[in-house]
Amino acid sequence: MTQTRKRFSIFRQNDVHKSGASRLAVPTPSETALGYDSEFPFSAWVSLWIDSAGRLNVNDYDPIAEVFDDVMGTDFHAATHQLRRHVLQEHFHGQELVCLDLCCGTGIFFSLLAKDWSIRGLGIDLSSRQVDVARARAQSHSSHLQYENGDVTRTGYPERVDLVTINFDALNHLRSAELWKQTFAKAYASLKRGGGLLFDINLLQRLQGDWNKPEIIIKKHLMYIQVAFPPVYNSDGIIRRTHMLVFSRMDCGAFRRVDAVVEHLAMPVDRVFSLLDNAGFREARIVEAYRNEPRGHIFNKNRAFLFAIK
Ligand SMILES: C[S@@+](CC[C@H](N)C(=O)[O-])C[C@H]1O[C@@H](n2cnc3c(N)ncnc32)[C@H](O)[C@@H]1O
């Protein structure tokens, strides 16, 4: 077997590199450089290296909360909000809505919806720092928007809600089919009759195919690199972790590094329908599904948007 050896280097944890995209773009060889065998996936090497650091809590968005909007949140919602807005307009015809946003992150969804829709909303998120950003953002809205720090798999949901949302692959962050089932059941119980659950999911192909390559976002003042760990297959579907690494330019011109590891579960869409059915939803449909071609954002592919009605 021919083995091609390649070398690359990775900045060390917490390194701050003095002003300069050039320093970022051209990594300097150092003791952090790892050799890798082209027969063995690049991502697996990187993952092993990162895993060995063992310092990141899986699905903890606290470290990246400050840069989340800038890196991905704002752009992702800009690419997808019209679709959600359209589904809601068709179903609710502009009526005032009581909303519950599960895994709400920094509150972008409510903030966009409240621009031209009368809503009262509660958002819940595991990351206290994402919630801090959401609360700060809510202050600029006249709508009644509240945010709580909590785990949606453990906390209770309010009653008599018109709309429950789980946006931007947040459902994939719940790491077993049992947790999806319980979350659907709790969402169903919190909804009024005629209310709706709107969510999007990363499909199997996204975890299985797209994530075999690093995904990179480069802006003038930041760089985002996402590398996936090897997938794990079980009876629920595919479980796969990604390491999200961000270099962002600080006011002083130096770059700061922050990172997080998230774990996703993806399952066949038929299974999702069956879980919705078991939870009691009388109707569920895919409102849009994108395959390999990204729509408006690098993450918006191999993704389905679903709407279920109580
Ligand atoms: C990709 S972000 C999406 C955030 C937001 N839904 C949006 O559309 O911008 C995933 C979010 O899920 C949250 N999350 C993950 N697991 C959670 C859990 N068990 N309970 C509550 N929030 C959770 C994370 O803290 C993070 O803010």
The ligand as a MOL file (V3000), in Angstrom:
LIG
                    3D

  0  0  0     0  0            999 V3000
M  V30 BEGIN CTAB
M  V30 COUNTS 27 29 0 0 0
M  V30 BEGIN ATOM
M  V30 1 C -27.2840 25.4760 16.1750 0
M  V30 2 S -27.8610 26.2860 17.6140 0 CHG=1
M  V30 3 C -29.4350 26.8880 17.0590 0
M  V30 4 C -29.9490 28.0240 17.9160 0
M  V30 5 C -31.2850 28.6130 17.5180 0
M  V30 6 N -32.3300 27.6260 17.4960 0
M  V30 7 C -31.2100 29.3160 16.1950 0
M  V30 8 O -32.0490 29.0310 15.3330 0
M  V30 9 O -30.3460 30.1920 16.0110 0 CHG=-1
M  V30 10 C -28.3120 24.9510 18.6860 0
M  V30 11 C -28.7570 25.4460 20.0560 0
M  V30 12 O -29.3240 24.3370 20.7610 0
M  V30 13 C -29.0360 24.5190 22.1370 0
M  V30 14 N -29.2390 23.2270 22.8170 0
M  V30 15 C -28.5990 22.0610 22.5880 0
M  V30 16 N -29.0800 21.0790 23.3830 0
M  V30 17 C -30.0650 21.6540 24.1320 0
M  V30 18 C -30.9370 21.1720 25.1420 0
M  V30 19 N -30.9140 19.8860 25.5380 0
M  V30 20 N -31.8140 22.0370 25.7070 0
M  V30 21 C -31.8440 23.3370 25.3280 0
M  V30 22 N -31.0390 23.8430 24.3700 0
M  V30 23 C -30.1610 23.0210 23.7780 0
M  V30 24 C -27.6140 25.0280 22.1460 0
M  V30 25 O -27.2520 25.6320 23.3600 0
M  V30 26 C -27.6600 25.9960 20.9530 0
M  V30 27 O -27.9600 27.2990 21.3650 0
M  V30 END ATOM
M  V30 BEGIN BOND
M  V30 1 1 1 2
M  V30 2 1 2 3
M  V30 3 1 2 10
M  V30 4 1 3 4
M  V30 5 1 4 5
M  V30 6 1 5 6
M  V30 7 1 5 7
M  V30 8 2 7 8
M  V30 9 1 7 9
M  V30 10 1 10 11
M  V30 11 1 11 12
M  V30 12 1 11 26
M  V30 13 1 12 13
M  V30 14 1 13 14
M  V30 15 1 13 24
M  V30 16 1 14 15
M  V30 17 1 14 23
M  V30 18 2 15 16
M  V30 19 1 16 17
M  V30 20 1 17 18
M  V30 21 2 17 23
M  V30 22 1 18 19
M  V30 23 2 18 20
M  V30 24 1 20 21
M  V30 25 2 21 22
M  V30 26 1 22 23
M  V30 27 1 24 25
M  V30 28 1 24 26
M  V30 29 1 26 27
M  V30 END BOND
M  V30 END CTAB
M  END
